[in-house]
Amino acid sequence: MMTSLVLTVIGPDKPGLVEMLAQTIANNSGNWLESGMSRLAGKFAGILITEVPEKHADQLINALEALETQGLKVTVERSDSPENNALTQHFTLELVGHDKPGIVRDISSVLAKHHVNVERLTTELVSGSMSAELLFKAEADLLASTTLDIDALQASIENIANDLMVDIVFNT
């Protein structure tokens, strides 16, 4: 039987961290499945899913946690149950606007009120093309029940978009 492990990793950014992590997983019978990793504020941070035979899971967990002595903090969570995405719909949200505090809080609040799950969220600050002002950009992959009223959600998001002075596009 295979066990899925969800890992979060963080440490000071330096060459070789991904290789060290990959080698540890491979040396302990694990298989690297999915990941997202970035350099953020001088730190290397990421999340990944690895799969390992159940009989090797504890050994892999111990080896991953031991990486902290080399500067990489790894937190491990077991995920033995498969995802169930029956009766769900996927869609995306793209947002662009002048940066200001509260954008993510306000948008995520509306999504939560409509029982929409955020599967992936990426954000960044970029310079405006015509000015030096910073623009906040966000992209999100969203998941909701097929019973969700997309029009009601879009109306709620558009109301808050006006208050936040951001442009939002839904792609279903």
Summary of the structure (lengths in Angstrom):
residues: 172
radius of gyration: 19.6
end to end distance: 36.3
largest distance: 57.9
contacts: 459
relative contact order: 0.17
helix: 31%
strand: 46%
